[in-house]
Amino acid sequence: MNGDIPAVVELIYRAVVPGPNPDFWPEHLKGNPTLAHSMWTFYQGLKMGIQLGAACLEKT
């Protein structure tokens, strides 16, 4: 991978991840908005990945 982010990833990110919102951040991270938003965004991605994985395992 050369470090380029595919256009589809940017489209999904902009559709799913809102701009920084301190209401979403834990109190202990509010003093560091860059870390707080990065961690919150990462956590949301993990949750989405788990949901997608679970959906793929469902029997129809």
ABEGO torsion letter per residue (X at the ends): XAGBBBAAAAAAAAAABBBBBAAABBAAAAABAAAAAAAAAAAAAAAAAAAAAAAAABBX
